[in-house]
Amino acid sequence: MSISLQLARVFCVYFLALGISMLINRSFFRAATKELASNNIAMLIVGSSTLMIGLVLVSLHNIWVHDWRVSVTLICWLVLLSGIVRTVFPTFVQNMARQLSFKNGYFQIASIVCIILGVIFGLQGFH
């Protein structure tokens, strides 16, 4: 099995689980986001962990082709960029998290986007 299929399957399960969890537990995610925005050590851990995971993902899957596999590559790069931003600009990310935690529809929209991504990666990874 190719790395593209493996990652598509992993992304499918991850995005579906996250999206469904956000739909069911919106108040929990709102509280967790507020707490993360005020916890410097947690932000440091999340940022450095995301950076490391992004580096691994990009090193394993940096395939720029004109088919579905480029969507896996884009997610890998987004994880890496997210880790860089969280590590280099932690106060900016904390301020954004504070603002987003007060937006009523944010977690509902984010959960729907995650579910759609999960379905898309599922269709590619489990075909």
Secondary structure, DSSP 8 states (H G I E B T S, - for coil): --HHHHHHHHHHHHHHHHHHHHHHTHHHHHHHHHHHHT-HHHHHHHHHHHHHHHHHHHHH-----SSTHHHHHHHHHHHHHHHHHHHH-HHHHHHHHHHHHT-TTHHHHHHHHHHHHHHHHHHHH--
